[in-house]
Amino acid sequence: MRYWAFLLGFLLLAACESTDDTYVPGRIAKETAVAIAMQANKQYPYPLSKVTRVAWRPEQGYWAIDFKDEDEDYGKFYLVNGKGKIVGEGTIQGDHYY
């Protein structure tokens, strides 16, 4: 019976593990990457005030942050690496990234 309790407790702890990737040692947090992109975005807070995507790209080693207008037709994206430097930027028109 003791082993069942141990196994159940282990499974409970494993199920409660956070899947949030906002903090990893050696990498800036998601919120910090968004703040860096906001400072670089000359059109923030208007008209490109809507943050529509923040995603970590582990293969390339950067955060991808999208800012779009209210209609989500036009926007700008920034690529912020794990050290907090902007390594790329471009424009968004519809669903196309340039």
Backbone hydrogen bonds, N-H to C=O, Kabsch-Sander energy under -0.5 kcal/mol:
donor,donor_aa,acceptor,acceptor_aa,energy
5,A,1,M,-2.0
6,F,2,R,-2.2
7,L,3,Y,-2.8
8,L,4,W,-2.7
9,G,5,A,-2.5
10,F,6,F,-2.4
11,L,7,L,-2.3
12,L,8,L,-2.2
13,L,9,G,-2.3
14,A,10,F,-2.4
15,A,11,L,-2.2
16,C,12,L,-1.4
17,E,14,A,-0.9
24,V,27,R,-0.6
27,R,24,V,-2.0
28,I,82,G,-1.6
30,K,22,T,-0.7
33,A,29,A,-2.1
34,V,30,K,-2.2
35,A,31,E,-2.1
36,I,32,T,-2.3
37,A,33,A,-2.2
38,M,34,V,-2.4
39,Q,35,A,-2.0
40,A,36,I,-1.6
41,N,37,A,-1.8
42,K,40,A,-0.9
44,Y,41,N,-1.4
48,L,43,Q,-1.3
49,S,47,P,-1.6
50,K,68,K,-1.9
51,V,49,S,-0.7
52,T,50,K,-0.8
52,T,66,D,-1.6
53,R,66,D,-0.9
55,A,64,A,-2.1
57,R,62,Y,-3.1
61,G,57,R,-2.5
62,Y,57,R,-1.3
63,W,80,V,-3.8
64,A,55,A,-3.0
65,I,63,W,-0.6
65,I,78,Y,-2.8
66,D,53,R,-2.3
67,F,76,K,-3.1
68,K,50,K,-2.7
69,D,74,Y,-2.2
72,E,69,D,-1.1
75,G,92,I,-2.3
76,K,67,F,-2.6
77,F,90,G,-2.3
78,Y,65,I,-2.6
79,L,88,G,-3.0
80,V,63,W,-2.4
80,V,78,Y,-0.5
81,N,79,L,-0.5
81,N,85,K,-2.7
82,G,61,G,-1.1
84,G,81,N,-1.7
87,V,79,L,-3.0
87,V,85,K,-0.6
88,G,79,L,-1.1
90,G,77,F,-1.9
92,I,75,G,-2.7
93,Q,96,H,-2.3
94,G,73,D,-3.3
95,D,93,Q,-0.5
96,H,93,Q,-1.9
98,Y,91,T,-3.0
